[in-house]
Amino acid sequence: MGIAAAPLRLFAFIHRRRAMRPRRSLQDWIALTIARGLSFAVVGSLIYVTYIVEMTGFDDFRRCNKSSTITRREWVLGFPTVEECRRPQVLAQSTAKR
């Protein structure tokens, strides 16, 4: 009876714990649902904006260095690139100021 009584004792313990907590009202459930929805929206938009910024940077880099073999994954993870993407005008301006 020792093995069979263990689940019953566990169930009784869980039932007592649930009975001690007050039940949530409908207003509480609505507030929790709205808060969860807003948090998902905020986190999702942050992830989306980060993705757009990273991919725009990658596309600009690829436009400048068409022969580069760096992948999107390497770009997002921040592997250092050997090639630098500079326009000839920028180089001319920077050397002229010296």
N, CA, C and O of each residue as an XYZ file, in Angstrom:
392
protein
N       0.823     -1.186      0.000
C       0.000      0.000      0.000
C       0.871      1.256      0.000
O       0.366      2.348     -0.259
N       2.165      1.124      0.284
C       3.051      2.282      0.326
C       3.222      2.921     -1.040
O       3.208      4.146     -1.157
N       3.388      2.093     -2.090
C       3.592      2.636     -3.441
C       2.292      3.219     -3.973
O       2.303      4.265     -4.623
N       1.183      2.563     -3.707
C      -0.100      3.040     -4.215
C      -0.562      4.301     -3.480
O      -1.331      5.084     -4.037
N      -0.110      4.509     -2.247
C      -0.561      5.673     -1.479
C       0.208      6.932     -1.847
O      -0.268      8.037     -1.588
N       1.374      6.792     -2.439
C       2.190      7.966     -2.781
C       1.479      8.908     -3.759
O       1.452     10.115     -3.520
N       0.901      8.392     -4.855
C       0.187      9.314     -5.749
C      -1.007      9.982     -5.068
O      -1.317     11.140     -5.346
N      -1.670      9.251     -4.183
C      -2.817      9.842     -3.486
C      -2.373     10.968     -2.559
O      -3.026     12.008     -2.477
N      -1.259     10.752     -1.862
C      -0.746     11.808     -0.980
C      -0.303     13.030     -1.798
O      -0.549     14.172     -1.409
N       0.347     12.771     -2.926
C       0.776     13.868     -3.783
C      -0.426     14.644     -4.313
O      -0.420     15.875     -4.313
N      -1.446     13.937     -4.759
C      -2.652     14.596     -5.252
C      -3.322     15.412     -4.153
O      -3.792     16.522     -4.401
N      -3.366     14.866     -2.942
C      -3.975     15.585     -1.826
C      -3.174     16.850     -1.499
O      -3.756     17.891     -1.191
N      -1.852     16.761     -1.565
C      -1.004     17.924     -1.295
C      -1.243     19.016     -2.344
O      -1.385     20.189     -1.999
N      -1.286     18.631     -3.621
C      -1.526     19.594     -4.695
C      -2.910     20.203     -4.561
O      -3.090     21.404     -4.767
N      -3.894     19.373     -4.212
C      -5.270     19.861     -4.067
C      -5.360     20.878     -2.926
O      -6.059     21.884     -3.051
N      -4.665     20.626     -1.820
C      -4.676     21.577     -0.698
C      -4.026     22.888     -1.100
O      -4.502     23.963     -0.735
N      -2.928     22.797     -1.858
C      -2.246     24.027     -2.298
C      -3.136     24.848     -3.213
O      -3.163     26.075     -3.115
N      -3.863     24.183     -4.101
C      -4.754     24.904     -5.017
C      -5.932     25.497     -4.277
O      -6.411     26.574     -4.633
N      -6.404     24.812     -3.257
C      -7.546     25.311     -2.497
C      -7.164     26.545     -1.688
O      -8.016     27.398     -1.439
N      -5.899     26.663     -1.271
C      -5.470     27.810     -0.478
C      -5.410     29.082     -1.326
O      -5.637     30.175     -0.807
N      -5.110     28.956     -2.617
C      -5.019     30.127     -3.482
C      -6.406     30.644     -3.823
O      -7.316     29.854     -4.072
N      -6.579     31.960     -3.838
C      -7.885     32.476     -4.247
C      -8.075     32.292     -5.756
O      -7.117     32.314     -6.529
N      -9.311     32.115     -6.140
C      -9.606     31.945     -7.559
C      -9.498     33.286     -8.265
O      -9.839     34.323     -7.698
N      -9.030     33.263     -9.480
C      -8.914     34.503    -10.250
C     -10.265     34.873    -10.835
O     -11.042     34.018    -11.261
N     -10.518     36.166    -10.843
C     -11.771     36.645    -11.422
C     -11.617     36.792    -12.930
O     -10.522     36.665    -13.478
N     -12.732     37.059    -13.582
C     -12.712     37.256    -15.030
C     -11.872     38.479    -15.396
O     -11.181     38.474    -16.415
N     -11.927     39.510    -14.582
C     -11.129     40.713    -14.839
C      -9.627     40.404    -14.769
O      -8.834     40.932    -15.549
N      -9.257     39.542    -13.823
C      -7.850     39.154    -13.726
C      -7.402     38.404    -14.972
O      -6.311     38.646    -15.488
N      -8.246     37.491    -15.455
C      -7.897     36.729    -16.656
C      -7.778     37.645    -17.868
O      -6.886     37.470    -18.697
N      -8.668     38.614    -17.971
C      -8.614     39.556    -19.098
C      -7.330     40.383    -19.022
O      -6.647     40.569    -20.029
N      -7.007     40.877    -17.832
C      -5.787     41.670    -17.664
C      -4.541     40.837    -17.988
O      -3.626     41.325    -18.652
N      -4.501     39.585    -17.522
C      -3.361     38.712    -17.823
C      -3.237     38.433    -19.320
O      -2.133     38.409    -19.864
N      -4.369     38.225    -19.977
C      -4.353     37.957    -21.417
C      -3.843     39.164    -22.188
O      -3.055     39.017    -23.122
N      -4.287     40.358    -21.803
C      -3.825     41.574    -22.470
C      -2.323     41.767    -22.231
O      -1.585     42.110    -23.154
N      -1.879     41.547    -20.998
C      -0.452     41.712    -20.688
C       0.407     40.725    -21.468
O       1.473     41.085    -21.967
N      -0.049     39.489    -21.574
C       0.710     38.497    -22.355
C       0.762     38.877    -23.822
O       1.808     38.774    -24.463
N      -0.370     39.315    -24.350
C      -0.415     39.723    -25.757
C       0.515     40.893    -26.040
O       1.223     40.905    -27.047
N       0.509     41.883    -25.141
C       1.395     43.027    -25.329
C       2.860     42.630    -25.230
O       3.687     43.122    -25.997
N       3.187     41.750    -24.301
C       4.588     41.341    -24.173
C       5.037     40.561    -25.404
O       6.162     40.740    -25.870
N       4.168     39.693    -25.938
C       4.516     38.983    -27.178
C       4.697     39.962    -28.324
O       5.601     39.794    -29.142
N       3.850     40.984    -28.397
C       3.952     41.967    -29.474
C       5.256     42.759    -29.369
O       5.920     42.991    -30.379
N       5.624     43.170    -28.169
C       6.852     43.947    -27.982
C       8.072     43.107    -28.333
O       8.951     43.561    -29.065
N       8.130     41.891    -27.817
C       9.284     41.020    -28.092
C       9.347     40.678    -29.581
O      10.424     40.688    -30.177
N       8.211     40.380    -30.170
C       8.185     40.071    -31.600
C       8.634     41.228    -32.458
O       9.364     41.032    -33.430
N       8.209     42.437    -32.116
C       8.620     43.593    -32.909
C      10.111     43.875    -32.741
O      10.768     44.280    -33.700
N      10.654     43.668    -31.545
C      12.095     43.851    -31.347
C      12.896     42.852    -32.182
O      13.911     43.206    -32.782
N      12.437     41.619    -32.214
C      13.116     40.600    -33.024
C      13.036     40.965    -34.507
O      14.018     40.834    -35.237
N      11.871     41.419    -34.942
C      11.683     41.780    -36.346
C      12.581     42.957    -36.738
O      13.219     42.928    -37.790
N      12.629     43.979    -35.904
C      13.459     45.149    -36.199
C      14.936     44.762    -36.240
O      15.680     45.220    -37.107
N      15.355     43.920    -35.302
C      16.742     43.464    -35.305
C      17.070     42.710    -36.584
O      18.138     42.900    -37.167
N      16.155     41.857    -37.017
C      16.362     41.100    -38.260
C      16.474     42.042    -39.458
O      17.361     41.876    -40.295
N      15.589     43.019    -39.542
C      15.607     43.949    -40.673
C      16.919     44.738    -40.700
O      17.518     44.906    -41.762
N      17.361     45.218    -39.547
C      18.613     45.987    -39.485
C      19.795     45.128    -39.905
O      20.640     45.572    -40.682
N      19.861     43.901    -39.396
C      20.976     43.015    -39.741
C      20.987     42.675    -41.226
O      22.043     42.687    -41.858
N      19.816     42.371    -41.789
C      19.770     41.990    -43.190
C      20.018     43.181    -44.110
O      20.564     43.007    -45.200
N      19.631     44.385    -43.697
C      19.934     45.567    -44.497
C      21.441     45.798    -44.534
O      21.999     46.116    -45.585
N      22.092     45.638    -43.397
C      23.546     45.765    -43.364
C      24.222     44.720    -44.225
O      25.199     45.011    -44.915
N      23.703     43.503    -44.185
C      24.280     42.425    -44.991
C      24.093     42.709    -46.474
O      25.015     42.515    -47.266
N      22.900     43.169    -46.853
C      22.643     43.469    -48.261
C      23.546     44.593    -48.757
O      24.047     44.535    -49.880
N      23.758     45.614    -47.932
C      24.669     46.697    -48.317
C      26.094     46.175    -48.479
O      26.799     46.555    -49.414
N      26.511     45.308    -47.568
C      27.849     44.718    -47.661
C      27.990     43.895    -48.930
O      29.007     43.988    -49.617
N      26.983     43.089    -49.251
C      27.055     42.241    -50.449
C      27.019     43.077    -51.721
O      27.616     42.698    -52.729
N      26.326     44.207    -51.683
C      26.275     45.082    -52.854
C      27.676     45.627    -53.161
O      28.047     45.809    -54.321
N      28.428     45.878    -52.115
C      29.777     46.420    -52.273
C      30.794     45.319    -52.610
O      31.689     45.527    -53.429
N      30.653     44.170    -51.984
C      31.602     43.058    -52.155
C      30.882     41.857    -52.748
O      30.478     40.939    -52.034
N      30.730     41.881    -54.059
C      29.974     40.820    -54.719
C      30.688     39.465    -54.672
O      30.041     38.421    -54.758
N      31.992     39.479    -54.538
C      32.743     38.223    -54.555
C      32.927     37.643    -53.145
O      33.595     36.621    -52.991
N      32.355     38.269    -52.126
C      32.527     37.785    -50.756
C      31.789     36.465    -50.559
O      30.712     36.254    -51.117
N      32.373     35.588    -49.767
C      31.758     34.282    -49.513
C      31.094     34.222    -48.136
O      30.699     33.143    -47.693
N      30.968     35.344    -47.464
C      30.360     35.340    -46.134
C      28.858     35.059    -46.262
O      28.195     35.568    -47.166
N      28.342     34.253    -45.355
C      26.925     33.902    -45.390
C      26.144     34.808    -44.448
O      26.725     35.524    -43.633
N      24.823     34.767    -44.570
C      23.974     35.565    -43.679
C      24.188     35.168    -42.226
O      24.238     36.026    -41.344
N      24.311     33.889    -41.980
C      24.498     33.409    -40.603
C      25.795     33.959    -40.008
O      25.814     34.412    -38.863
N      26.871     33.919    -40.786
C      28.139     34.464    -40.308
C      28.030     35.969    -40.059
O      28.605     36.489    -39.103
N      27.295     36.657    -40.917
C      27.121     38.100    -40.760
C      26.375     38.411    -39.464
O      26.782     39.289    -38.703
N      25.286     37.691    -39.218
C      24.477     37.940    -38.015
C      25.255     37.583    -36.755
O      25.139     38.275    -35.744
N      26.050     36.510    -36.801
C      26.826     36.109    -35.630
C      28.029     37.010    -35.393
O      28.665     36.929    -34.342
N      28.348     37.868    -36.358
C      29.387     38.862    -36.145
C      30.791     38.397    -36.447
O      31.748     38.920    -35.875
N      30.942     37.423    -37.338
C      32.284     37.031    -37.722
C      32.953     38.213    -38.419
O      32.316     38.884    -39.231
N      34.214     38.477    -38.122
C      34.864     39.637    -38.735
C      35.081     39.419    -40.228
O      35.442     38.331    -40.676
N      34.851     40.475    -40.969
C      35.052     40.381    -42.413
C      36.397     40.982    -42.769
O      36.818     41.987    -42.197
N      37.060     40.355    -43.718
C      38.367     40.830    -44.156
C      38.186     42.016    -45.103
O      38.944     42.985    -45.055
N      37.177     41.924    -45.957
C      36.948     42.975    -46.932
C      36.263     44.158    -46.253
O      35.411     43.987    -45.381
N      36.648     45.346    -46.668
C      35.967     46.534    -46.179
C      35.184     47.136    -47.333
O      35.630     47.138    -48.480
N      34.041     47.632    -47.009
C      33.180     48.210    -48.025
C      33.287     49.725    -47.942
O      32.583     50.363    -47.159
N      34.157     50.290    -48.740
C      34.291     51.750    -48.779
C      34.171     52.209    -50.216
O      34.638     51.557    -51.149
N      33.544     53.327    -50.355
C      33.422     53.914    -51.687
C      34.710     54.670    -52.001
O      35.380     55.144    -51.083
N      35.066     54.792    -53.266
C      36.278     55.534    -53.625
C      36.212     56.997    -53.186
O      37.243     57.576    -52.844
N      35.018     57.610    -53.187
C      34.884     59.001    -52.763
C      35.243     59.151    -51.293
O      35.911     60.110    -50.907
N      34.805     58.218    -50.485
C      35.089     58.279    -49.058
C      36.585     58.151    -48.826
O      37.141     58.860    -47.987
N      37.246     57.258    -49.555
C      38.688     57.102    -49.427
C      39.416     58.368    -49.861
O      40.384     58.777    -49.220
N      38.959     58.989    -50.940
C      39.604     60.202    -51.427
C      39.450     61.331    -50.422
O      40.390     62.095    -50.204
N      38.281     61.450    -49.807
C      38.048     62.496    -48.829
C      38.895     62.276    -47.571
O      39.431     63.226    -47.001
N      39.006     61.022    -47.149
C      39.757     60.759    -45.928
C      41.254     60.975    -46.125
O      41.940     61.402    -45.197
N      41.768     60.686    -47.314
C      43.193     60.910    -47.562
C      43.485     62.384    -47.829
O      44.595     62.846    -47.567
N      42.508     63.130    -48.344
C      42.708     64.555    -48.622
C      42.790     65.362    -47.328
O      43.476     66.383    -47.288
N      42.109     64.928    -46.276
C      42.100     65.658    -45.009
C      43.418     65.523    -44.268
O      43.725     66.347    -43.407
N      44.187     64.526    -44.577
C      45.454     64.284    -43.876
C      46.473     65.233    -44.252
O      47.596     65.164    -43.751
